[in-house]
Amino acid sequence: MKKLKFIVAAILAVVLGTTTYAQIQDNSKMTTKTETFKVWGSCEMCKARIEKAAKTDGVSKAEWSDETKILTLIYDPSKVNSDDVLKKIATVGHDTEKFKADDKVYNSLPACCKYERRK
């Protein structure tokens, strides 16, 4: 019986030790950058489209406000740069402060997603 208790205790110690070790991460080398950008759009469908386009590899958070037209982007600059994210948003039909969406793509947006285009 003592031998069985010892084996169970040893197995538990190994399992718990492995689980605890797996949860320890070294975040000291991980850096993120937070930036905000003006992105034109109108509605909740725009929000979904903009955020989906922005969530590329290296982006941990992309949140766009339909009230302020501001995209808050949290990303790892060693994996992606903000210009690449803004270009991708423009490819789905939304003008950004740096890149204008292609007219053909913009014109294919649903009517509720049309916004006053910048020059």
Rosetta blueprint (number, residue, H / E / L):
1 M L
2 K H
3 K H
4 L H
5 K H
6 F H
7 I H
8 V H
9 A H
10 A H
11 I H
12 L H
13 A H
14 V H
15 V H
16 L H
17 G H
18 T H
19 T H
20 T H
21 Y H
22 A H
23 Q H
24 I L
25 Q L
26 D L
27 N L
28 S L
29 K L
30 M L
31 T L
32 T L
33 K E
34 T E
35 E E
36 T E
37 F E
38 K E
39 V E
40 W L
41 G L
42 S L
43 C L
44 E H
45 M H
46 C H
47 K H
48 A H
49 R H
50 I H
51 E H
52 K H
53 A H
54 A H
55 K L
56 T L
57 D L
58 G L
59 V E
60 S E
61 K E
62 A E
63 E E
64 W E
65 S L
66 D L
67 E L
68 T L
69 K L
70 I E
71 L E
72 T E
73 L E
74 I E
75 Y E
76 D L
77 P L
78 S L
79 K L
80 V L
81 N L
82 S H
83 D H
84 D H
85 V H
86 L H
87 K H
88 K H
89 I H
90 A H
91 T H
92 V L
93 G L
94 H L
95 D L
96 T E
97 E L
98 K L
99 F L
100 K L
101 A L
102 D L
103 D H
104 K H
105 V H
106 Y H
107 N H
108 S L
109 L L
110 P L
111 A H
112 C H
113 C H
114 K L
115 Y L
116 E L
117 R L
118 R L
119 K L
